[in-house]
Amino acid sequence: MREKILRLALSAIALVAAAGIFHVRAGETLRLSLDDAIRVAADSSLTAFRNKNLYYAGYWQWRSFKAARLPQISLELDPARYYRYITQRYDSEQNIDVFRSQQIYSASAGLSVTQNVDFLGGEFFLESDIEYLRNFGDMTGNQFSTVPVRLGYRQNLLGFNARRWERRIEPLRYEKVKREFIANMEALSENVVDCFFELALAQTELRLARENLEAGDTLYTVGERRFRIASISKSELLSLKLDKVNARNALENARIQVKRASLRLASCLGLDSDTDVEVVIPGKPAIPAISPETALAMLRENSPALMEKRQLTLEAEREVSRTRAEARFNASVNASVGFNQVATTFPQAYRNPMRQDIVALTIAIPLVDWGVRKGKYNMALSNLNLARADAGQLAENIGQELLVAIDDMTACTGIIDGAAEALDIAEEVYSGTCTRFMIGKADINSIVLAQSRRSEAMRNYIAAIKSFWLNHYKIRRLTFYDFDMQMSISRVFDIDADVR
């Protein structure tokens, strides 16, 4: 109980903190780091809402399964039945059949308690019944028939035991639902990373476009002065003007791309479409050491896709068991012991009850079915072999996907360092080239080349960081483990605190 209260308190604090951090008034800009964006998406996005409700559906199916294992109590009432008809009767005095009018009123009630026995596939039952009958017409009278108590058991002796298979399949199904929820939230994080860096690249392109336009204005002004003193040719001046016009067009295109990327990120995070978002590009991440063997072991243990294949394999095994049982003869037993009594008054119906014993044995033997049962069994066996093959193939494919992600994230160490170094060099070259052009020591082609290299270096740097975080969250999704924090991301599910 204390842990439950603590989790609720922490959740409330987190929601209040999030509300304070991400509350934006009209006209303000919302600055988001990558971690902030992932937290907002997990709390407010429609995808997160869908993921939670998918989990709730699986949770209530699990609760229903657990409840079915408990004793079931039911009350059946038939408060009024009235018959008025002409029926055929035997007249013993005349030794003939005659038609007579019949009027009957009856009512009944029954209380039963049943308990499933999953291991055996049967159920115990405890029952108590009462029935009232009143005749009208020439012969009137009341009768009460009671069964004060009856205890019994019924089951198939040689048939298919569905409940035993449910006890194997349903826990696996629920574990799969829980892990699907976690995997879906990690997949949401991957989508946030994609949208986040799309906006980061668009905003960077916008910043570079503004700088290029400012530099184009400055260079064109300097070019006009140099043209007047015949330091540059007319074609070089026109090239500077063309660069200025292109920079203005590039700025407008960059604004459009920023708007599109902002709308996509806002939709991904569950924010209003008119929210002005500015993303903060994370710095160089730390690359954790990941053991491929450990990662593969965690994947095989936690992957919801592999769990689903195991579930499908169990269901195929269940179908094989069912068709095999149907191909043989079947026997069922229904046995009970109790008491019953009949009387004309209600109190007498419960006095001196008589012993009531019921034993029924039923046997069904298939004789000729022209191979129908055999065909169903062979079909189920083929489906089982196919399910096992699919499970093995999926495990291999996901394992390869995980190993590729690990290799890519490890390679990001050198790629990010190289991209950062290239960006610093490109910035320095571009700045120096502009300065040298203004003093007449660089031509226009050098400026265009330096500008292009700077833009390319910035794109490569952002793409390298994006690749790292995409692979980071893919590895988390596949292994259910955060190798950076050295901790499992499996969550404790306290649905009672969330579901009303």
N, C-alpha and C positions, 0 to 999 in steps of 0.2 A: 504494500500500500504506500509506504514512504517513497519507494522508487517511482511508483506511478505518479504521485503528487509532484515529485521532483521533476519528472519529465514534462508534466503539464506546465509547471512554473517556468522551466527553461524555454519551452515552446512559446509561452506568453511573452517572456522577456524578449525572445528573438523577434517575435512579430512586432512588438512595440518599437524595438530598435530599428527594424527594417522600415516601419512606417515613418519613423523620424528621419532616417537617412535618405530615403527615396521619395519623400514628399517634395513635390516641385510646384511652386506657384507659377501662375501664368507669366510667360516671358522669360523665365529662368531656364538655364541649361542644366541638364542632368549629366554629371560626370560619373562615368562608370569604369571601374577596373574589370578585368576578366572575372575575378572571383565575385565581385558585386553582381555582374550580369547573370552568372550562373545561379546565385542565390535568389535573385528576383524571379528568374524563370522557374525555379523549383517551387516558388511560393505562389506565383500569380498567373502563370501561363495556362492557356487552355489545354496544352499538351499535358502539363502536370496534373490538371484537374481530371483529364481523361484517364491518365495512368492510375490515379488514386481510385477512381471509380471502377476500373477494371480489377484492381486488387480487392476492393470491397465486395464485388460480385463473387470472386473466388473465395473470399473469406466466409461469406454467408453460406456458400455451398459446403464449405468445410464444417461450419457450425451445424448445418442441417445433418450432415453425415454423423457428427458426434452425438447430436441429439437423438438420432435414430438408434443409437446403441444403448440408450437409457430406457427404463420401463415406460411403456406407453399406456395411458389410462384413457378410456373412452366410455361415453354414456350414449346409448342408443334408445330413443324413445319413439314409440308408435302410439300416440295418445288416442287416436280414434279411427276405427274402421267399422263401417256399417254396410251390411249386406241385406238386400230384400230381393228374393228371387224364388222361382219354382224349381225344385230339384226332384230327382227320381229317388224313391226310397223303397225299401222292402218291407212289406206288411207280413209279419210272421203269422198272424192269426188267419189271414186269408191265403197265405203262401203265394203272394203275387207282388209284383212291383207296382207302385202307385206314385203319382205326382203329388207333391205336397208343397205348400207355401212355407218359406223359411225366412225368418228375420233374426239377424245376429248382429250384436254390437261387441267389439273386442278392442282391447288395448294391451300394450306390452311395454316393458322397459328392461334394459339390460346394462349391466356395468361390467367392464372387462379390463383386465390388466395383462399386458403381454410383454415378454422380454425375449429379445432375439439372442440366440446362441450362435455367434458367428463361426466358431470353430467347427460345430456340427452342422450348421446350416438350417437348424430348426428353430422353434420358439416354444417357450413355456407360456401357458395362459391360465389365468384365474378369472372365473366368471361367476356372476350371480344374476338370475333372470326371474321375472315374474310376468304372468300373462293372465288377463281377465277376460271372461267370456260370459255374455248374457244372451239367452234365447228369449224371443218374443213369440206371441201367437198362442196356439192351443196349449203348448207345453212351454212354460216359462221356468227360468231358473238361472242361478249364478254359479260360476265356477272360477276358482283361482288355481292356477298351476304355477308352482314355484320351483326354482333350483337355488336354494340358499347359497350353495358354494359348489364349484366344480373346478378341479385342478387337472390340467392335462398338458400333453406335449405332442407336437406334430412336426414331421420333417420327411424329406426324401432320404431313403436309405442309400441308394446307389446312384442318385442323379447328380446333377450339376449344382455345386455349392456357390451361388453368386456372392453371398456375403463374405466368404473367405477371400475371394478375389477383391472385393471392395476394400477390405482391410489392408490389402497390399497396394492398391492403386490410389485410393483417395489421399493418404498422407503424402505420396509422391506428387500428386496433382497439386496439393496445397503448397508444398515446398517449391514447386515450379512457379506457381502464381506469385509467391513472395519474391523469388529471384527475378521473375519477369518484371516486377515492379521496379526493383533496383536497376536492372539492366535498361529498362525504358528511361529511367531518370538519368542514367549515365549517357544514353543515346541522346537525350535532351541536351545534356552538357556538350556533347559533340556538335549538335546543331547550333548551340549558342556560340561555340568557338568559331564555327564557320561564318555565322552572321556577324559576330563581333569583329573578326579580322577583315571581313568584306567592307564593313563600315570604316575600320581603321585604315585600310588601303585607300578607300574613297576620300576620306578626310585628308590623308597624306597627299594624295594627288591634288586635292583642292588647295592645300597649303603650297605645294610646289607650283601649281598653276598661278597662284597669286604672286608668289615670288618671281616666277618667270615673267609675268606681265609687268611687274615693277621693274625688273631688270631689263626687259625689252624696251620700256619707256625710257629708262636711263640710257641704255645703249643707243637707242635711236636718236636721242637728243645729242649725245656725244658724237654720233656718226654724222649728224647734220653739221656740227661745228667743224669736224674734220673734213667733210665734203667741201665746205666753203673755202677751206685752205688747201683743197686738192690733195688731202692726205689719203682719201679713199675714193674709189670710183663710184659712178652713178649706180652701177649694178650692185655694188656692195651696200650702198645706202638703201636701195630697194630691197635687198635681202634682209636688212635690219627691220625695215618696215613690214615685210612679210612675216618675219618672226614675231613682231608685235601683234599683228592681226591674228596669227595662228595662236598666240598665247591667250588673246582675248577669247577666241572660240574654244580653246581648251579649258579655260576657266568656266565658261558656261556649261560645257559638257561635264566637267567635274562637279559642278553644283547639282546637275541632274542625277549623277551617279550617287552623290551623297544623299540626296532625297530618297532615292530608291532603296539604298542600303539602310537608311534610318527607318523607313517604313517596315522593311523586312525584320530588322532587329527588334523594333517595337512590337511587331506581331509575335515574334518568337518569345519575347519577355512578358507579353500580356499587358503592355503599356498602351496609353492612348496614342492614336496615330499621329497626333500633332505634337507629341513630346519631342523636345529638342534634346538629343542625346549626343554627348561627346565622350568618346572612348579614350582610355588611357592605355597605351600600348605597354604591355609588361616588359620588364628587362630580361636579361639573359637568364633562363631557368637553370636550376641545378639538375643534372642528369643523374638519376639514381641508378645504382647497380642492380640489374635484374638477372636472376638466374633463369635461363630458359626451362630447365627441368622443373624448378619450383613453380614457374608460371603455368606450365602445361599441366602439372598436377592440380593446381587450383582451378584451372579451366575445366578439367574433367570432373572435378567435384562440384563446381558451382554453376556451370553453364546451364541456363534454362532451356536452351535449344537441345542440349544433350539430355536433359531431364525429360523433355517432351518426347524424345525418341525412346527413352527408357519406358515412359508411360505407354507409348504406342506399342512397344514390344510386349509389355505386360498385358495390354488389352488383346493383342494378337494371341498370346499364350492362353488367355482366358477363353477366347473363341475356339481355340483348338481343344481345350478341356471340355467346353460345352458340347461341341459337335461329337467328340469322342464319347461323352456320356449319353448323348441322344442315340448313338449307334447301338448301344447295348440295351438290355431290358432294364426297366426302372421299377423300383418298389418304394412305396411310401407308407408311413404308419401314422395313425392318429389315435392316441390313447388318452383317456381321462377317467377320473374317479371323483364322485361327488354324491350329492343327495338331491332328491326331488320329492314333491308331495302335491296332491290335488285335494281341494276342499271347497265347500260352498261358502266359506267366510274367509276373510283375510287372515285373522289370527290363527285359525285352524290350518291354513296352508303352510304355516311354519312350525307346526307341532309334529313331533315324531316323524321326521322325514325318513324316507326310505333310501337305501343305498342305490346308487346309479353308477354302473360301470359300462364304459364304451371302449372297445378296441376295434380298429379297422385297419386292415392290411390290404393295400392295393398294389397290384403287379401289372405292368404294361410291357408286353413283349412284341417287338417288331418282327414280323414274319417275312413279308415280301414288300420291298419298296423300290425295286429295280435300280438299286445303286444310288438313290437320292442322298441317303445319310453318308455314304462313303464319299460321294462327290463333295458334299459340304465339308467333310473332314479334310479331304485333300486340298480343297480351296483354302481353308483356314490355315493349313500347314504351309502352303505356298506363301500366304500373306505374312506368316510369322518369319519365314526365311527372308522375305523381302524387307520386313521391318528391321531385322537384325543387320542386313547388308546396308540399308540406308543409315542406320545409326553409326556403323563403322565408317562409312564414307563421310558423314557429317563431322565426326570427331576428327578425321584426318584433315578435312578442309578448314575447320575452325582452328585446329592446331597450326596449320600453315599460315593462316591469317594472323594469328598471335605472334608467331616467330618473325614474320615480316614486319609487324608493327614494332616489335622490340628492336629489330635491326635498324629500322628507320629512325626511331627515337634516339638510339645510341649514336647513329650517324649525324644527328642534328647537332651534336657537340661541335664537331669541326665545321659543319655548314654555317652555324650561327656565328661562330668566331670569324670565319672567313667573310661572311656577309657584313658583319659589323666593321671589320677592318676595311673592306671594300667601300663601305658607305663613308667612313671617315676620310679615306683617300679621295673619293669622288667629291665630297664636299670641299675639301681643301683645294683640289684641282680646279673645281668650278669657280671658287672664290678668287683663286690666283689668276685664272684665265680672264675673268671679268676685269680685275685690276690691271692686268697687263694690256688688255684691249684699250682701256681708257687712256693709257699713256702711250698707245700706239705700238706696242710690242707683240700683239696677237691679232690674228685675223678672225673673220666671222666664222669660218669653218671650225676653228678651235673652240669657240664659244658654244656652237651647236653641238659639237661632239661631247664637250664637258657637261653640258646640260642633259643630254641624252644619257650619259653614263651615270650621272647623279640620280636621275629618275629610275633607271634600271637597278641601281644599287639599293635604293630605298625599297623597291618592290621585292627584290630578292631577300632583303632582311626581314620584311614583314612576312613573306611566304615561308621563310625558314622557321620563324617563331610559331606561325600558325601550324605548320607541319608537326612541330614538337607537341603542341597542346592537343592537336587532333589525335595523334598516336598515344599521348598520355591517357586521354579519356577512353580511347578504344581499348587500351590494355586494362584499365580499371573495369570497363564493361565486360570484358571477356574473362578476367580472373577474379573479380570481386575483391581486389586487393589494391591498396595504395602503396606502391613501393617507395614513393617519396616520403610518406609519413610512417612507413613500416607498420601498417595497421589494416585490418579487414574493414571493408565498407558494408558488410552485412549489418542490417539494422534490426533492432529489437522492435517487434510489432506489438503495440498495445492498442489494438483496434477499439477496445471498449472506451478509450479516452477520446476517440475521434468520431465514432459512429453513434448516432442517436436514433 
